[in-house]
Amino acid sequence: MKKQIKKLLTLTLVLSLFLTVTGCSNSTNAAGENPQSKNPAADSPNKVLLVVSFGTSYNDNRDLSIGGIEKALQNAYQDYEVRRAFTSQIIIDKLKTRDGLEIDNVTEAMDRLVADGIKEVIIQPTHVMNGFEYDDIVNEVSAYKDKFENFKIGKNLLASDADFKEIVSVITEETKSYDTEGTAVVFMGHGTEHEANAVYSKVQQYISESGHDNYFIGTVEATPSLDDVVALVKESGAKKVVLLPFMIVAGDHANNDMAGDEDDSWKSRFEAEGFEVEAVLKGMGQYTGVQNMIVKHLSETIAQ
């Protein structure tokens, strides 16, 4: 009888240990963390949304602008895992050297998706126009199309007439506190030699048609130039100029070319012309309206 009881107690102890070990292996990894809790798309691990941005080395604005867009997309599509890639290798290298922060370029991100066995991929650029950068993204990721069961590429921010109308509504709403008598609201875009540079003139056209005669847009590297914008602001009779970037992030161009103290910055040029100048370092990626536009583009891409 004693032997039977001893055997029963031994079996009970072994079973208890087995259940404990099994339970731990299902809920934690080697570090004692729950791997599922870190994956917002744990129930759908084969669906990834790759958000591709030019990038910036300005950490605070990166979190507010690019990070803000990524969070909006994740909140809208929680069944997707959101991943990040940058197109600027210079920025990627700088962040790795300076901050120890590793961010994939587009090829690295696509290779990682393949290696991870991802089945469904949507690439969503955050670029304003379909210029050289956007073209490069499309060409680079298209080479991977056959490696996924479902593969789609989203549109850039300003891809239709409806987008132009909406962006004007967004930027005028975001800047309405500056829209006062005697103040010119001036947006600085990047500019490009690509034919897509026409988007800036088109935005100006839609601004004018909306009745905002004191709103102007120019570019750093193309047309309309700073000289063009200065002439228009003078003609408007404004006494004060508020400068803002027409860019997803308030990065190097916004901090230096727009708001810098050098003689050739937009701020210095307008001050030299006798204007009171206020520079606002806020990327468009921080605008809720812009985030909503990109979420809308994603929904249209998914529906295709």
TORKE-298105 format. One record per residue: x, y, z of N, C-alpha, C in turn. Coordinates in steps of 0.05 Angstrom, whole numbers, plus 32768, in hexadecimal, padded with zeros to 4 digits. Atoms other than C-alpha are relative to their C-alpha. Layout:
BEGIN
  n_c1  n_c2  n_c3  ca_c1  ca_c2  ca_c3  c_c1  c_c2  c_c3
     X     Y     Z      X      Y      Z     X     Y     Z
...
// end
This chain:
BEGIN
  n_c1  n_c2  n_c3  ca_c1  ca_c2  ca_c3  c_c1  c_c2  c_c3
  8011  7FE8  8000   8000   8000   8000  8011  8019  8000
  7FEE  7FE9  7FFF   8039   802F   8012  800E  8005  7FE5
  7FF3  7FFE  801A   805B   8020   7FD0  7FEE  800D  7FEB
  8013  7FF5  8013   801C   8031   7FA9  7FFC  801F  8005
  8003  7FE3  7FF9   8014   8074   7FCE  8018  800F  7FF7
  7FE7  7FF3  8008   805D   8084   7FC1  8001  8004  7FE1
  8001  7FFE  801E   8055   8075   7F76  7FEC  8016  7FF8
  8014  7FEC  8007   8016   80A0   7F74  800A  801C  8005
  7FF5  7FE5  7FFA   8039   80DB   7F95  8015  8008  7FEC
  7FEC  7FFA  8014   8073   80D5   7F65  7FF5  8008  7FE5
  800D  7FFA  8019   8046   80D4   7F28  7FF3  801C  8001
  800D  7FE5  7FFC   8020   8111   7F44  8015  8016  7FFE
  7FEB  7FEC  8001   8061   8137   7F4D  800B  8004  7FE4
  7FF6  7FFE  801C   807A   8127   7F07  7FEC  800E  7FEE
  8015  7FF3  8010   8037   813C   7EE8  7FFF  801D  8006
  8001  7FE4  7FF9   8038   817D   7F0F  8017  800F  7FF4
  7FE9  7FF3  800C   807E   818E   7EF8  7FFD  8003  7FE2
  8004  7FFF  801D   806C   817D   7EB0  7FED  8016  7FF8
  8014  7FEB  8006   802F   81AB   7EB0  800C  801C  8004
  7FF4  7FE5  7FFA   8058   81E4   7ECF  8012  8008  7FEA
  7FED  7FFA  8016   808F   81DF   7E9B  7FF2  8006  7FE6
  800F  7FFB  8019   805D   81DA   7E62  7FF3  801B  8000
  800E  7FE6  7FFE   8036   8216   7E7A  8013  8017  7FFC
  7FEC  7FEB  8002   8075   8240   7E80  800A  8003  7FE3
  7FF6  7FFF  801C   808D   822E   7E3A  7FEC  800C  7FED
  8015  7FF5  8011   804B   8244   7E1C  7FFD  801E  8003
  8006  7FE4  7FFA   804A   8289   7E3C  8019  8011  8001
  7FE8  7FEF  7FFE   8093   82A0   7E42  8016  7FF6  7FEF
  7FE8  8008  800E   80D4   82A0   7E1D  8017  7FFD  8013
  7FEA  8005  7FEE   811A   8296   7E38  8005  8017  8013
  7FFC  7FE8  7FF0   811A   82DD   7E54  7FE9  8004  8014
  8016  7FFE  7FEE   80DA   82D1   7E79  7FEB  8014  7FF6
  8013  7FED  800B   80B3   82FF   7E4A  7FEB  7FF0  7FF0
  8015  800B  8011   8072   82F0   7E27  8003  800A  7FE4
  7FFA  7FF7  801B   8084   82F2   7DDD  7FE7  800B  7FF2
  8018  7FF7  800D   803C   82FC   7DC8  7FF9  801D  8007
  8008  7FE6  7FF7   8034   833B   7DF1  800F  8017  7FF1
  7FF0  7FEC  800E   8069   835F   7DC7  7FF8  8002  7FE2
  8008  8001  801C   8048   834F   7D84  7FE3  8009  7FFD
  801C  7FF7  8002   800B   837A   7D75  7FF0  7FF0  7FEC
  800E  8011  8013   7FFA   834A   7D3D  8004  7FE3  8006
  7FFA  801B  7FF8   8004   830B   7D65  7FED  7FEB  7FF4
  8014  8013  800B   7FC4   82EB   7D4A  8003  7FFD  7FE2
  7FFD  8001  801D   7FD9   82FA   7D02  801D  8006  7FF9
  7FE3  7FFB  8004   8025   82F3   7CFF  8009  8001  7FE4
  7FF8  8000  801C   8025   82EC   7CB4  7FF6  8018  7FF0
  8009  7FE7  800D   8009   8332   7CA5  8011  8017  800A
  7FEE  7FEA  7FF8   803B   836B   7CA5  7FFB  8019  7FEF
  8002  7FE5  800C   8034   83B5   7C95  801C  800D  8002
  7FE6  7FF3  8000   8078   83D1   7C81  7FFD  801D  7FFA
  8002  7FE3  8004   8078   841C   7C8A  801C  800B  7FF8
  7FE6  7FF7  800A   80AF   843B   7C60  8001  801F  7FFF
  7FFD  7FE3  7FFF   80C7   8482   7C6E  801D  8007  7FF8
  7FE4  7FF7  8006   8103   84AB   7C58  8011  7FFE  8019
  7FF1  8001  7FE7   8118   84B0   7CA1  800A  801B  8009
  7FF4  7FE7  7FF5   8136   84E5   7CCE  8011  7FF8  8018
  7FEE  8005  7FE9   816E   84E8   7D02  7FF7  8011  8018
  800B  7FF1  7FEA   8144   8518   7D2C  7FED  7FEE  8010
  800F  8015  7FF2   812C   84E7   7D60  7FE4  8008  800A
  801A  7FF7  7FF6   80F4   850F   7D80  7FEB  8003  7FEA
  8014  7FFC  8015   80D3   8522   7D3F  7FFB  7FE6  7FF1
  8005  801B  800C   80DC   84DB   7D24  7FEA  7FF2  800F
  8014  800E  7FEF   80B4   84C0   7D5E  7FE4  800D  7FFC
  8019  7FF2  8003   807E   84F6   7D54  7FF3  7FFD  7FE4
  800A  8000  801C   8078   84F3   7D08  7FFE  7FE4  7FF5
  8000  801B  800A   808D   84B0   7CED  7FF3  7FED  8014
  800C  8011  7FEB   807C   848F   7D2F  7FE2  8005  8002
  801D  7FFA  7FFF   8039   84B3   7D2F  7FF0  7FF2  7FEA
  800C  800D  8017   8028   8498   7CEA  7FFE  7FE2  8005
  7FFF  801D  7FFB   803D   8451   7CFD  7FEB  7FF8  8016
  8013  8007  7FEB   8013   8453   7D3D  7FE3  8002  7FF5
  801B  7FFD  800C   7FD6   846C   7D16  7FF9  7FE8  7FEF
  8004  8018  8011   7FDE   8433   7CE4  7FFC  7FE7  8011
  8003  8018  7FEE   7FE7   8400   7D1C  7FE5  8000  800E
  801A  7FFE  7FF2   7FA9   8419   7D41  7FE9  7FF9  7FED
  8015  8005  8014   7F80   8415   7D01  8000  7FE3  7FF7
  7FFE  801B  800A   7F99   83D0   7CED  8010  7FEF  8013
  7FF2  800F  7FEB   7FAA   83A9   7D2B  8006  7FE3  7FF9
  7FFA  801B  8008   7FAB   8367   7D07  8019  7FFE  7FEF
  7FE7  7FFF  800E   7FEA   837D   7CE3  8017  8006  8013
  7FE8  7FF8  7FF1   8030   8380   7D00  800C  8017  7FF0
  7FF4  7FE8  800D   804D   83C5   7CF0  801E  7FFF  8003
  7FE3  7FFF  8000   8096   83C7   7CDC  800A  8019  7FF2
  7FF5  7FE6  800A   80C3   8402   7CC9  8018  7FFB  7FEE
  7FE8  8000  8011   80F5   840E   7C91  8004  801D  7FF7
  7FF9  7FE6  800A   811A   844D   7C7B  800D  7FFE  7FE5
  7FF3  8000  801B   8131   845F   7C35  801C  800D  8001
  7FE7  7FF1  7FFE   816B   848C   7C4B  8015  7FEF  800E
  7FEB  8010  7FF4   81A9   8461   7C57  8012  8011  8012
  7FF0  7FEE  7FF0   81CE   849E   7C71  7FF4  8003  801C
  800E  7FFD  7FE6   819A   84A7   7CA8  8002  7FE6  8010
  7FFF  801A  7FF3   8199   845C   7CB7  801C  7FFC  800D
  7FE5  8003  7FF6   81E5   845C   7CBF  8006  8012  8018
  7FFC  7FEC  7FEB   81E5   849B   7CEA  7FF3  7FF7  801A
  800E  8009  7FE8   81B1   847F   7D1A  800E  7FE8  800D
  7FF2  8017  7FF5   81D7   843E   7D21  801A  8008  800E
  7FE6  7FF7  7FF4   821A   8461   7D2F  7FFB  8012  8019
  8004  7FED  7FEA   81FF   8499   7D5B  7FF0  7FF5  8017
  8013  8008  7FEC   81C6   8477   7D80  7FFF  7FE2  8005
  8002  801C  7FFE   81D1   842D   7D76  7FE5  7FF6  7FF8
  801A  8007  8009   818D   842C   7D55  8001  7FF4  7FE4
  7FFF  800E  801A   8185   83FA   7D1C  7FE5  8000  7FF3
  8018  7FFF  8010   8151   8406   7CE7  8006  7FF5  7FE5
  7FFB  800D  801A   814A   83DD   7CA8  7FFD  8014  7FE9
  8007  7FF3  8019   8150   83FB   7C63  7FEC  7FEE  7FF2
  8017  800E  800C   811C   83E2   7C31  8008  7FE3  7FF9
  7FF8  801B  8007   8144   83A6   7C18  8003  7FEE  8019
  7FFE  800F  7FE7   8155   8390   7C5F  7FE5  7FF8  800B
  801B  8005  7FF5   810D   8396   7C74  7FF1  7FEA  7FF0
  800D  8014  8011   80F4   836D   7C38  800D  7FE5  8004
  7FF3  801A  7FFA   8129   8337   7C44  7FF7  7FF5  801A
  8008  8009  7FE6   8114   8334   7C8C  7FE3  7FF4  7FFF
  801B  800A  8003   80CB   832A   7C78  8000  7FE4  7FF4
  7FFE  801B  800D   80DE   82F0   7C4B  800B  7FEC  8013
  7FF4  8012  7FED   810A   82D1   7C80  7FED  7FF8  8016
  8013  8005  7FEA   80D2   82D6   7CB3  7FE7  7FF0  7FF6
  8017  8010  800A   80A2   82B1   7C85  7FE6  800F  7FFF
  8018  7FF0  8001   8071   82EA   7C80  7FF0  7FFB  7FE6
  8010  8007  8017   8037   82DB   7C51  7FF3  8019  7FF3
  800E  7FE8  800B   8014   831F   7C49  800F  8019  8008
  7FF0  7FE7  7FFC   8039   8361   7C41  7FF3  8017  7FF1
  8008  7FE7  800D   8022   83A8   7C34  8016  8014  8006
  7FEB  7FEB  7FFD   8057   83DD   7C28  7FF2  801B  7FFF
  800D  7FE6  7FFF   803D   8422   7C3D  8015  8016  8003
  7FEE  7FE9  7FFE   806B   845D   7C2C  7FF3  8018  800D
  800A  7FE7  7FF4   8065   849E   7C52  8008  8018  7FF0
  7FF6  7FEA  8010   8081   84C8   7C1A  7FE9  8011  7FF5
  8015  7FED  8008   805B   8506   7C05  7FF8  7FFC  7FE3
  8005  8002  801D   8062   84FC   7BBA  800B  7FE6  7FF4
  7FF5  8018  800E   8070   84C4   7B88  8018  8008  7FEF
  7FE8  7FF7  800D   80B5   84DF   7B78  8015  7FEA  7FFF
  7FEA  8014  8002   80F9   84BC   7B73  8000  7FED  8017
  7FFF  8012  7FE8   80F6   84A1   7BBA  7FE9  7FEB  7FFE
  8016  8012  8002   80B1   8483   7BAF  8005  7FEB  7FEA
  7FFA  8012  8016   80C5   8466   7B6C  8014  7FEA  8008
  7FEC  8013  7FF7   8102   8446   7B8C  7FF4  7FEA  8012
  800D  8013  7FEE   80D7   8426   7BC2  7FF1  7FEB  7FF0
  8011  8012  8010   80A7   8408   7B8F  8012  7FEC  7FF1
  7FEE  8011  8010   80E1   83ED   7B64  800D  7FEB  8013
  7FF1  8012  7FEE   8105   83D0   7BA0  7FEF  7FEA  800C
  8011  8015  7FF4   80CB   83AC   7BC1  7FF2  7FEE  7FEC
  800D  8010  8015   80AC   8394   7B80  800F  7FE7  7FF9
  7FF0  8017  8005   80E5   8364   7B78  7FFA  7FE8  8013
  8007  8015  7FEC   80CA   833E   7BB5  7FE3  7FF7  7FFD
  801D  8005  8002   8082   833A   7B9D  7FF9  7FE2  8000
  8007  801C  8002   8083   82F0   7B8D  8007  7FF0  8019
  7FF8  800E  7FE8   809E   82DE   7BD1  7FEA  8000  8016
  8016  7FFE  7FED   805C   82EE   7BF4  7FE5  7FF7  7FF3
  801B  8008  8009   8015   82D3   7BEE  7FEF  8018  7FF9
  800F  7FE8  8004   7FF9   8319   7BF2  8013  8018  8003
  7FEC  7FEB  8001   8023   8356   7BDF  7FF3  8019  7FF4
  800C  7FE7  800B   800B   839F   7BD7  8012  8017  8008
  7FF1  7FE7  7FFB   802B   83E4   7BD4  7FEC  8017  8002
  8012  7FE9  7FFC   8007   8421   7BF0  8008  8019  7FF1
  7FFB  7FE7  800E   8002   8466   7BD2  800F  8014  8012
  7FF4  7FEA  7FF2   802A   84A4   7BE5  7FEA  8013  800A
  8013  7FEF  7FF2   8008   84DC   7C0C  7FEE  800F  7FEC
  8010  7FF0  8013   7FF2   8508   7BD1  7FFF  7FF1  7FE5
  8002  8011  8017   7FDA   84D7   7B9D  7FE7  8005  7FEF
  8018  7FFA  800F   7F97   84F3   7B86  7FF6  801C  8006
  800B  7FE6  7FFC   7F6F   8533   7B80  7FF3  8002  801C
  800C  8001  7FE5   7F4A   851F   7BBF  8015  8004  8015
  7FEB  7FFD  7FED   7F8C   851B   7BE3  8009  801D  8002
  7FF8  7FE4  8000   7F9F   8562   7BCE  7FEC  8011  800F
  8014  7FF1  7FF2   7F5D   857D   7BE7  8002  7FFB  801E
  7FFF  8008  7FE4   7F65   8557   7C28  8018  800C  800E
  7FE7  7FF6  7FF3   7FAD   856D   7C35  7FFD  801E  8005
  8004  7FE3  7FFB   7F99   85B6   7C2D  7FEE  8004  8018
  8012  7FFF  7FE8   7F60   85AB   7C5F  8010  7FFA  8019
  7FF0  8009  7FE8   7F91   8589   7C8F  8013  8016  8008
  7FEC  7FED  7FF8   7FC8   85BD   7C8D  7FF5  801B  8008
  800C  7FE7  7FF8   7F9A   85F9   7C91  7FF2  7FFD  801C
  800C  8005  7FE6   7F76   85D9   7CCD  8016  7FFF  8015
  7FEA  8002  7FED   7FB8   85C9   7CEF  800D  801A  8006
  7FF2  7FE6  7FFD   7FD2   8610   7CE6  7FED  8017  8003
  8014  7FEB  7FFF   7F92   8637   7CF1  8007  8015  8015
  7FF9  7FED  7FEC   7FAF   8658   7D2F  8014  8015  7FF6
  7FEE  7FED  800D   7FE3   867A   7D02  7FF3  8011  7FEA
  800E  7FF4  8016   7FB0   868F   7CCF  7FF2  801A  8009
  800A  7FE6  7FF6   7FA9   86D8   7CE5  8007  8016  7FEC
  7FFB  7FE9  8012   7FA8   871B   7CC3  801D  8008  8000
  7FE4  7FF8  8002   7FEC   872E   7CA9  8015  7FEA  8003
  7FED  8016  7FFD   800A   86E9   7CB0  7FFF  7FEE  7FE8
  7FFD  8013  8016   8023   86BD   7C77  8009  7FE5  800C
  7FF9  801B  7FF7   8024   8672   7C85  800F  7FF3  7FE8
  7FEF  800A  8016   805D   8655   7C5B  800A  7FE3  8007
  7FF7  801C  7FFD   806A   860A   7C52  8019  7FFC  7FEE
  7FE8  8006  800F   80AE   85F1   7C3C  8001  7FE2  7FF9
  7FFE  801B  8009   80B0   85B2   7C12  801D  7FFA  7FF8
  7FE5  8008  8007   80ED   858B   7BFC  8007  8008  7FE3
  7FFB  7FFB  801C   80E8   8590   7BB0  8010  7FEA  7FF3
  7FF3  8016  800E   8101   8560   7B7B  8002  8006  7FE3
  7FFE  7FFE  801D   8118   855C   7B33  7FEC  7FEE  7FF2
  8014  8012  800B   80E4   8526   7B29  7FE7  8010  7FF8
  8018  7FF3  800A   80A5   8539   7B04  7FEB  8003  8016
  8013  7FFF  7FEA   807F   852D   7B45  8003  801A  8010
  7FFD  7FE6  7FF3   8099   8571   7B5C  7FE7  8012  7FFB
  8018  7FF1  8007   8059   858C   7B3C  7FEC  8000  8017
  8013  8001  7FE9   8035   8578   7B7D  7FFF  801A  800F
  7FFF  7FE7  7FF0   804C   85B9   7B9E  7FEF  8016  7FF3
  8010  7FEC  800E   802D   85E6   7B69  7FE2  7FF8  8003
  801C  8009  7FFE   7FEE   85BB   7B6D  7FF5  8005  801C
  8009  7FFA  7FE5   7FEB   85C2   7BB9  7FFA  801E  8002
  8005  7FE3  7FFF   7FF2   860E   7BB0  7FE6  8007  7FF2
  8019  7FFB  800E   7FBA   860D   7B7E  7FE7  7FFA  8011
  8016  8008  7FEF   7F8C   85E8   7BAE  7FFD  8012  8018
  8000  7FED  7FEA   7FA0   8617   7BE6  7FF2  801A  7FF8
  800C  7FE7  800A   7F8D   8654   7BBC  7FE2  7FFD  7FFC
  801D  8005  8005   7F4B   8634   7BA7  7FF0  7FFE  801A
  800E  8002  7FE6   7F3B   8629   7BF1  7FFC  801B  800D
  8003  7FE6  7FF5   7F40   8673   7BFD  8015  8009  8014
  7FEA  7FFA  7FED   7F7F   8672   7C28  8016  800F  7FF1
  7FEE  7FF1  8011   7FA3   86AA   7C03  801A  8007  800E
  7FE8  7FFB  7FF1   7FD7   86B1   7C3A  8010  7FE7  8006
  7FF1  8019  7FFD   7FF0   8669   7C35  8011  7FFC  7FE7
  7FEE  8003  8017   802C   865A   7C09  8011  7FE7  8005
  7FEE  8017  7FFE   8058   861E   7BF9  8017  8002  7FEC
  7FE9  8000  8011   809E   861A   7BDE  8011  7FE8  8005
  7FEF  8017  7FFC   80D8   85E9   7BDA  801D  8008  8005
  7FE4  7FFB  7FFB   8120   85E4   7BEF  8011  7FFC  7FE7
  7FEE  8008  8016   813C   85C3   7BB1  7FF3  8002  7FE4
  800D  7FFE  801A   810B   85D3   7B78  7FEF  8019  7FFF
  8013  7FE9  8002   80D0   8600   7B67  7FE5  7FF8  800C
  7FFA  7FE4  7FFC   80AD   8627   7B81  8018  8003  8013
  7FE8  7FFC  7FF0   80EF   8641   7B9E  7FFA  8013  8017
  8003  7FED  7FEA   80FA   866B   7BDC  7FFC  801C  7FF5
  8003  7FE6  800C   8101   86A8   7BAF  7FE3  8004  7FF7
  801B  7FFE  8009   80BD   8699   7B91  7FED  8005  8017
  8011  7FFD  7FE9   809D   8693   7BD5  8003  801B  800E
  7FFB  7FE6  7FF4   80BD   86D2   7BF1  7FF2  8016  7FF0
  800E  7FED  8011   80A2   86F9   7BB6  7FE2  8000  8004
  801D  8003  7FFC   805B   86DE   7BC1  7FF8  800A  801B
  8007  7FF6  7FE5   805D   86ED   7C0C  8002  801E  8001
  7FFE  7FE3  8002   8074   8734   7BFE  7FE7  800C  7FF3
  8018  7FF6  800F   803B   873D   7BCD  7FE7  7FFE  8011
  8017  8004  7FEF   800A   8724   7C01  7FFC  8016  8015
  8002  7FEA  7FEC   801A   875E   7C2F  8004  7FF6  801D
  7FFD  800B  7FE5   8029   8730   7C6B  8018  800D  800E
  7FEA  7FF5  7FEF   8055   8749   7CA4  800F  7FEA  800F
  7FF5  8016  7FF1   8061   8706   7CC6  7FFF  7FE7  7FEF
  8000  8019  800E   8074   86C2   7CAA  8003  7FE9  8014
  7FFE  8018  7FF0   8068   867F   7CCB  8009  7FEA  7FED
  7FF4  8014  8011   8094   8648   7CAD  7FFA  7FE4  800C
  8005  801C  7FF8   8081   85FE   7CAF  800A  7FED  7FEA
  7FF7  8013  8014   809D   85C0   7C8C  7FE8  7FF2  7FF2
  8013  8010  800F   8073   85A0   7C55  800E  7FE5  7FFB
  7FF1  8019  8000   8097   855F   7C66  7FF5  7FEF  8017
  800B  8012  7FEC   8084   8522   7C8E  800E  8004  801B
  7FF1  7FFB  7FE7   80BB   8530   7CC2  800D  801C  7FFF
  7FF1  7FE8  7FFD   80DA   8570   7CDC  801D  7FF8  8005
  7FE5  800A  7FFD   8120   8557   7CCF  8015  8015  7FF9
  7FEA  7FEE  8006   8160   8575   7CB4  7FF8  8018  7FF0
  8008  7FEA  8011   8140   85A0   7C7E  7FF0  8015  8011
  8011  7FEE  7FF0   810D   85BD   7CAF  8011  800F  8015
  7FF1  7FF4  7FEA   813F   85CA   7CE7  8016  8013  7FF5
  7FEA  7FF0  800B   8176   85E7   7CBA  7FF8  8012  7FE9
  8008  7FF0  8017   815C   85FD   7C76  7FE9  8013  8005
  8017  7FF0  7FFA   811B   8617   7C92  8004  8012  8018
  7FFF  7FF2  7FE7   8127   862C   7CDA  801C  8008  800A
  7FE4  7FFB  7FF8   8173   8632   7CDD  8007  801E  8001
  7FF7  7FE4  7FFE   8199   8672   7CED  8014  8008  7FEA
  7FEE  7FF9  8016   81C5   866F   7CAF  7FF3  8014  7FEE
  800A  7FEA  8011   81BE   86A9   7C7E  7FED  7FF6  7FEA
  8010  800A  8017   81A0   867C   7C48  7FE7  7FF0  8008
  8018  800F  7FF7   816A   865B   7C73  7FE7  8010  7FFA
  8019  7FF2  8006   8121   866C   7C66  7FFA  8015  8016
  8005  7FEE  7FE9   811B   868C   7CAB  8011  8019  7FFD
  7FEE  7FE9  8003   8158   86B9   7C9F  7FF8  8011  7FE8
  8007  7FF1  8018   8142   86CC   7C59  7FE7  8011  8004
  8018  7FF0  7FFB   80FD   86E2   7C6F  8005  8016  8014
  7FF9  7FEB  7FEC   811A   8708   7CAB  800F  8016  7FF2
  7FF1  7FEC  800F   814A   872B   7C7B  7FEE  8012  7FEF
  8013  7FF1  800F   810D   8741   7C54  7FEE  8011  8012
  8010  7FEF  7FED   80F0   8762   7C93  7FE8  7FF3  800C
  8017  800E  7FF5   80BE   872C   7CA7  8006  7FF6  801C
  7FFE  800F  7FE7   80B2   8714   7CED  7FFC  7FE3  7FF9
  8001  801C  8008   80BE   86C9   7CE9  7FFD  7FED  8018
  8003  8016  7FED   80A6   868D   7D11  8003  7FE6  7FF2
  7FFC  801A  800C   80BF   8648   7D00  7FF4  7FEA  8012
  800E  8016  7FF2   8095   860B   7D14  800C  7FE5  7FF7
  7FF3  801A  8006   80BC   85C9   7D17  7FED  7FE9  8006
  8014  8016  7FFC   8082   8599   7D0F  7FFC  7FF3  7FE5
  8003  800F  8019   8083   8563   7CD9  7FE2  7FFA  7FFB
  801C  8006  8007   8042   8554   7CB4  7FF8  7FE4  800A
  8007  801A  7FF5   8046   850D   7CCE  7FF4  8002  801C
  800C  7FFC  7FE6   8031   852A   7D11  7FE3  8008  7FFE
  801B  7FF7  8003   7FF0   8544   7CF4  7FED  7FE7  7FFF
  8013  8016  7FFF   7FB6   8516   7D05  7FF3  7FFD  7FE4
  800D  8002  801A   7F97   8527   7CC2  8011  7FF2  7FEB
  7FEE  800E  8012   7FD5   850F   7C9C  8001  7FE2  8007
  8000  801C  7FF7   7FD7   84CF   7CC6  7FE7  7FF2  7FF5
  8019  800B  8009   7F8E   84C4   7CB4  8000  7FFB  7FE2
  7FFE  8003  801D   7F9D   84CE   7C6A  800F  7FE7  7FF9
  7FF0  8018  8005   7FD2   8498   7C6C  7FF1  7FE7  8008
  8011  8017  7FF8   7FA4   8469   7C92  7FEB  7FFA  7FEA
  8015  8003  8015   7F6F   8476   7C5C  800D  7FF3  7FE7
  7FF2  800C  8017   7FA2   8466   7C25  8004  7FE2  8005
  7FFC  801C  7FFA   7FB2   8425   7C48  7FE6  7FF0  7FFD
  801A  800E  8002   7F68   8412   7C4C  7FF9  7FFB  7FE3
  8005  8002  801D   7F62   841F   7C01  8012  7FEA  7FF4
  7FED  8015  800B   7F9F   83F3   7BF3  7FF7  7FE4  8009
  8009  801A  7FF6   7F85   83BA   7C1E  7FE7  7FF7  7FF1
  8019  8006  800E   7F42   83BE   7BFA  8004  7FF8  7FE3
  7FFB  8006  801D   7F62   83B5   7BB5  7FFF  7FE2  7FFA
// end
